[in-house]
Amino acid sequence: MSIRFWMRAFKLTTEHDQGTGQAHQVRLTERAHWLLNPDTGVDPYLEDPASLWLLHWWLLSPPCRAPAWHVAFNHMLSTFGKDQFHRRIASLATESRWRTPSAKVVDDELSCLVRMYTATRSWADQPLAHIEDIIDRPFATLGLLIVRNDGLLHLVNKSAVAVPAHVLAYACLAYSHALHPAATSIALPRLAGDIGGPGRVFRLYTAQLTERLRPVIETHPGIQIVESLGQDTLVFDRPAMPMGWELLAGLYPTTATIRHHPRPPPDLPAIAGRSRSTFEFLWIGSNRRIQRPRRVGADRPHPLAGPPPALRPAHAPPAALRRIQMSNAGKACALNRPLDSNSR
C-alpha cells in the first residue's frame, strides 16, 4: 500500500474507481513509462541526478498528495522546529476546515521527510556513508534539507548551479500551464514566490531563478526573458507543455525527441485562479498522452522515421510494474504513509 501511495504521489500512476466493492484500477502514467520503463525509459535506474530533481518537482508540484512535504517547502521559514511545524499544520487545517491530524501522525510525516532528504552521516568524514545513503535515501543528494546541531531543520537556499537548467525550465512551463493552459508568458516573481511554484520547490529566489534559466534561454530560440511592466517575465512562443517536454528530452541525449499528438491534452489540470485551499490535496487525474521515446541503436529504427510507435497498453505487465516500484524513488519512501491515511 505504501509503494502504491508513493507511486501515485510522484504522479507515476493514476487510479480509477471501479465501483462499490471493486478494487481501484491502477495505471502507469505516460511520464512513468517515459522515465522508468525498463526497455524504453530515458533513465530507468535513476542514474542521472537530473532525474531526482525531476521527481522532486513531480512530488511537490500541484496537485500535491504529500501534505507534510507541501507545508514544509511552501509554508515554513527556512529554519524551523518540530513545534513550529505542528502549529503550522494545525493552522492550515483549521483554515481549510480539515480535521487536524494527530501529533503522532505529524511526527511520523516529519520523520519521513527528514529521512528522505537528509544524510545519516557526514559524507566528508565517512566516504562509504555516501554510497549507503545514495542507495537508501537518494534525495539526500539534492542537498535541500539539513538537520542543524540544535535539532532545527533548515531548508537550503540553492545557488544557481544546483538545479539542472532544463528541469527548472520544464517546471516553470509546467506551472504556467497548470495555471493557464493557453498562456504564453508568466512573471518570474510569481514563479519564484507562488505557493507550489518552482521557486519554493527548488528553493530559488527570483534572481537565482533568472540566472539558472539563462543557459536554456541562450540555446532555445522559443524562450526569452523580457521586462514587462517593470518586472522580468518568462515568454515562450509555443504551448508550454510540448516545449517543456522537448527541453527535458535534451537532458537525455541517448533518446529521441519526445513527440506529441497533433493536439496534446494538458500536462496537468488547470488551477482555476488561486482559490483552492492549501489543504486540498485530492488527486486530479491527467489524461496527457505523449509518444514514448525509443533508444536509437542498430537493432531499432530511428523513431523519427516512419509512423510513430503505438502507445503502450493501459495495463503494464506486472514485471515492469515491479521493476518501476523497486526504483530508488520507491525505496526511499517504502516504509512511510501519507499524512491523512483516509486519502488513500
N, C-alpha and C positions, 0 to 999 in steps of 0.2 A: 504493500500500500504506500510505503514511503517513497519508493522509487517511482511509483505511478504519480504521486503528487509532484515530485520534483521535475519529472519529465514534462508535466503539464505546466508547472511554474516557469520553466525555461522556454515555454511555448514550442516544445518539440512534439507534443501530442495534443489532440483535441478529443473531447468525449461527447458522445451523443446519447441522449436518454432514449432507451428502447421502450419505455412504458413501465407501468407499475409491475413490480416483481421481476423485471428484466435487468440483467447486468448492463452497465453502460458500455457502449461501443467505443473502444479506444483506437484512434488512428494516428499514425505518424504524420506530422505536417511536412510540407514540401521543404521547409528550411531544415528539418531534421535529416531528410534524405540528402539535401544539398551539402550539408556539413559532415554528417556522420555515417552515411551509408557505406558499409564495408567495401563495396565494389566501385561505387561512383562518387562517393563523398570527397570533398576537397581536403578534409582533414579528419578522417575517421578516428584517429587515435589522439587527437588534440596535441599534436607535436608543435604546432605553430603558436607562439604566445599570443598572436592576434586573435586566435580562436577563443581564448579565455576572456579577453576584453569583449568580444562579440557576445559570448554567453552572459557575461556580466550585464551588458546592456539589455539583452533579451529578458533577463530575470527582472530587472528594475524598471524597464520601460512600461508605459501604460498599455493595458491594464495590468497591474502588478498583483500576483497572487501570494506574495510573501509579505504580509503586513509589517512585521518587525524590520525587515530589510528596507521597506519603503519608508518607514518612520525614521530609521537611523540615518539614511542617506539624504532625506529630504526635509526632515523636521527637527533635527538636532543640531546644536552648535558643534564646531569642530571637535571640542573636547567635552565629554560628558561622562557621568557615572551611572550606576545602576538605578539609584533613586530618581535621578532626573528622567531616565528613560521610562520608568514606571509611571511617573507623573504625566509625562507627555502622552503615553499610550492612553491613560485614563482620560485625559483632557480631550484627545481626538475622538475617543469612543463616545464620550458624552456629547460632544458637538454633533457627531453623526448619528446619535441615538442608537448606537450599538451597545450590546451588553459588554461591560468592561471585563476583559479576561482576568482570570485569577493570577495572583502573584507568581505562582509556580509555573503557569503556562508562559508568562512573560519571561521569567528567568530561564526556562528551557529554550525559548526562542533566541534570547540574547546569547546564551551559551553556544547555540548552534551557529549564530552569525560570527561570533568570535572565533570559533573553531574553524570555520570556513575560510576566513580572511587573514588569520594570523599564523605565524610560525610558532612551533613549540619551543624551539631553542634558537640561539643566535647562530646564523649561518656562517658568520665570520669566525666565530670561536670553534664551531664544530662543523666542518665541511660536509660530513656524512649526513648531518641533520637536514641539509638542503635537499639531498636526494630523497630522504624519507618523507619530508614534507611535501615535495612535489607530487609524490605518489598519493599521500594521504589527504592532503589539502591543497590542491593545485592553485586555488585562487589566492593563496598567500603570496604567490609570486607577483601579483599585481601591486602589492605594497600600499593598499588603500587604507588599511586599518592596523593600528598598533596598540598594544596594551602598555601603558606607562608604568613606571616603578611604583607609583602611588595607587595603582589599580584602576585609574581612569582610562577610558577608551578615547583614542584620538584618530579622527578621520584625516588622512594625509591629503593636503592640497598638492595635487600632482603638477609638476612642471610641464612645460610644453614639449617634452621629449619622451614622455612615458606612453601615452595612448597612441596607438597607430593612427596615422592621419586618415587613412581610408576608412577605418572603423568609425572614427569620430565623424567624418563627413557623412557616412551612411546613417549614423544615429541622428544627426541633425536633419537629414532629409526625411527619415522615418518619422521623427517627431513632428515636423512640419506637415507631413501627410496625415498623421493622426489627428492634428488639429483642424486642418482644412485641406482635403484631398486635392482641390483644384489650385491651391496657392502656388505661386512661383517665387515667393520670397518670404523671409522671416527675419526679424530683427535679432542680432546677435545677443543683446542684453536679455532678450526673452529666452533664447536658447541656454544662456548661462544661468538665469535665475529662476525659471519656472519650476514648480513642483513637478517632478518626474522628467524634467528636461535633461539633455546631455551634460550640461554644466554641473548639475548636482550629482548626477550618477557617476561622472568621471572626476569630480572634484576639481573643476576648472573655472577660473574667473573669466570675464569677458576678454581681457587682453590675452590670456593664455589660450583661450578658445580660438581667437583670431590668429595667433601665431601658429598654432598646431594645424589649422586648416590651410595655411599658406602653401605647403607643398602640393596639395591637391589642386588648389586654385591655379597654380603655376603650370600644372600639367594637364588639366582638364578644361577645355575651352568653354564648356557649358555652365561652369560655376564661377561666380565672381563675388567679391565683397565690395559693395558700393556704399557711399554715405547718403543716407536719405533722412530728411527731417532731423538732422543733427545727430544721427546715430548710425553705426555701421549695420548693414543689412546683408544677409546672405541671399544672393539672387541666382536662380537656376532657370535655364531656358527650356526645360522639358519637364514632364511629370516627375515628381520627386522619387517615387519608388523604383521605376525602371532604371533611373540614373543611379540610385543608391545601390542596387544590386550589381550594376556594371562596375561601380567603384570597388565593391567587395571582391568581385572576380579578379581585379587587378592584384589582390593580395596573394593569390594562389596561381602563379604562372603556369603550373602544370595542368591546369584545367582550362577549358574553353570558356569564352564569354557566355554568361547566362543569357538565354534567350527567352523572351516573353511571348505570350499570346498577343495578337494584334490589339486586343482591348483588355489588358490585365486588370483584374479586380484589385481593390485596395490592399496594401500590405497589412494594415491594422485598421480596426474600426475607428471611424472619426469620433472625436470628442466634441460634442456639441457645446460650444462655449467652454466655460470652466466651472460649470455649476455642479459637477459631480462631487459627491462627498469624498473627502480624503480617505475614508474607510470603505469606499465602495469598490471592493476588490474582486467582484464577481467576474468570472471569465466571460469574455465576449468572443465568440468564435470568429475565426478568419477563414475565408474561402479562397485565399490567394492561390493561384496556380502558376508555377514557374517551371519551365523546362529544366530537367536535371542536367547538369554539365557532365561531360564524359571525358575521361583521360584520353589523350592523344597518344597512340602507340602503333607499333607495326601491325598488331592484331585487331585494331579498331579503326574504322574510317573516321576522318575528321568530322566532328559534329556539325560543322557549317556546310558540309557537302551533302546534298540530297535532302529528303524530307526530315523534319525534326523527329527525334525519338519519341515514342509514346510515353505518356506519363505513367509512373509506377501505379500499380493497382492500389485501391484504397486500403486493403489489409496487407500489411507487411508480413513476410514469413516469420514465424516465431524465432528462428535462429537469428535473423537480422535484428529483431527487436531486442533479443537478449544481448547481442553484442553492443548495441547502442546503449542499453541500460547499464552495462558494465563500463561505460566510458568514464573518464576521470570526473566529468561533471556529475554523474550519478553517484559515484563512490564518495565524492566529497561530502554529500549530504544524506547518505543512505540510511542513517540511523536516527533521523530527526523528523519532526512533524510540524505542520503549519500552526500558526497562532490560533486559528479557530478551526478545531477539528471537525466542526459541523460543515465547514465549507467544502469538504471533500465528498 
